[in-house]
């Protein structure tokens, strides 16, 4: 019996689950809203709210924990690209570099006066094929 077991496995191995969570977190931070199945959205909501709490702290430790949770991989920059990035041109950055800036520069200040509940789940129609419950998960507007 699984009494008082809070782990959600989603019929995936641990590595697959962690990578899926990281990809969904990155997409949610970048786009603000994603469409997924209801169990995945409920699983994602817990971690998405924790990311905003880290962004509100704004410390170096919080930034490193957010990088670890989203499995961010920084692309290596040439010396010329690094010089341009220091002067504000971030065109050489990959999406992983930009997601951390989006999280700490936009979402953290946006929810600075809110004490929790940063996401909402909106149910939509069922998926054609396997009839799975679909929904949208999004960050609340400011």
C-alpha positions in Angstrom: 0.0 0.0 0.0 1.2 3.5 -0.8 -0.2 5.3 2.2 1.4 8.8 2.7 3.7 8.5 -0.2 3.9 11.9 -2.0 6.2 10.9 -4.9 4.6 11.2 -8.3 6.3 8.8 -10.8 4.3 9.5 -14.0 5.3 6.0 -15.3 8.8 7.2 -16.1 12.3 6.4 -14.8 13.9 8.9 -12.4 16.3 10.3 -15.0 13.5 10.7 -17.6 11.3 12.4 -15.0 14.0 14.8 -13.9 14.9 15.8 -17.5 11.2 16.2 -18.4 10.7 18.4 -15.4 13.7 20.6 -16.3 12.5 21.0 -19.8 9.0 21.9 -18.7 10.3 24.4 -16.2 12.4 26.1 -18.8 9.5 26.3 -21.2 7.2 27.6 -18.5 9.6 30.4 -17.5 10.3 31.4 -21.1 6.7 31.3 -22.4 4.8 31.9 -19.2 2.2 29.3 -20.3 2.4 25.7 -21.5 -0.1 23.0 -22.4 0.4 19.6 -20.9 -1.6 16.8 -19.3 -3.2 17.3 -15.9 -1.0 15.0 -13.8 2.2 16.5 -15.3 0.9 20.0 -14.6 0.1 19.1 -11.0 3.6 17.6 -10.7 5.2 20.7 -12.3 3.3 23.3 -10.2 5.2 22.4 -7.0 8.6 23.0 -8.6 7.5 26.1 -10.6 6.4 27.8 -7.4 9.7 26.9 -5.7 11.6 28.5 -8.6 9.7 31.8 -8.1 10.5 31.7 -4.4 14.2 31.3 -5.4 13.9 34.2 -7.8 12.4 36.4 -5.1 15.4 35.7 -2.9 17.8 36.9 -5.7 21.0 35.6 -4.0 23.8 33.8 -5.7 22.9 30.6 -3.9 19.3 30.9 -5.1 20.6 31.4 -8.7 22.7 28.3 -8.5 19.9 26.2 -7.1 17.6 27.4 -9.9 20.3 26.5 -12.5 20.5 23.0 -10.9 16.8 22.5 -10.9 16.4 23.5 -14.5 19.6 21.6 -15.6 20.8 24.7 -17.4 23.8 24.2 -19.7 25.8 27.3 -20.6 27.2 27.4 -24.1 30.9 28.3 -24.2 31.5 31.8 -25.5 34.4 33.0 -27.6 36.4 35.9 -26.2 34.7 38.2 -28.7 31.2 37.1 -27.7 32.1 37.4 -24.0 33.3 40.9 -24.6 30.1 41.8 -26.4 28.0 40.2 -23.7 29.6 42.3 -21.0 28.6 45.4 -23.1 25.0 44.2 -23.3 24.8 42.3 -26.6 23.4 38.9 -25.5 22.7 37.5 -29.0 25.3 34.8 -28.6 23.5 33.4 -25.5 21.6 30.1 -25.9 18.1 29.7 -24.4 19.5 28.2 -21.2 21.4 31.4 -20.4 18.4 33.5 -21.1 16.0 31.5 -19.0 17.9 32.4 -15.8 17.8 36.1 -16.7 14.1 35.8 -17.4 13.4 34.1 -14.0 15.4 36.5 -11.9 14.8 39.8 -13.8 11.1 39.4 -14.6 9.3 36.7 -12.5 11.1 37.5 -9.2 10.1 41.2 -9.1 6.7 40.4 -10.5 5.7 38.3 -7.6 7.7 40.1 -4.9 4.6 41.1 -2.9 2.8 37.7 -3.3 3.3 35.0 -0.6 2.6 31.9 -2.7 0.4 30.4 -5.4 2.2 31.8 -8.4 0.8 29.4 -11.0 -2.7 28.3 -12.0 -4.0 25.3 -13.9 -6.7 25.8 -16.5 -8.4 22.6 -17.7 -9.1 22.2 -21.4 -10.5 19.5 -23.7 -9.3 15.9 -23.7 -6.6 14.8 -26.1 -7.6 13.0 -29.3 -6.2 9.5 -29.4 -5.8 8.5 -25.8 -8.5 10.8 -24.2 -6.0 12.2 -21.6 -7.0 15.2 -19.7 -5.2 18.3 -21.0 -4.7 21.6 -19.3 -2.7 24.8 -19.4 -0.4 25.7 -16.6 0.7 29.4 -16.4 2.1 32.0 -14.2 -0.4 34.4 -12.8 -0.5 37.9 -14.4 1.0 40.7 -12.4 
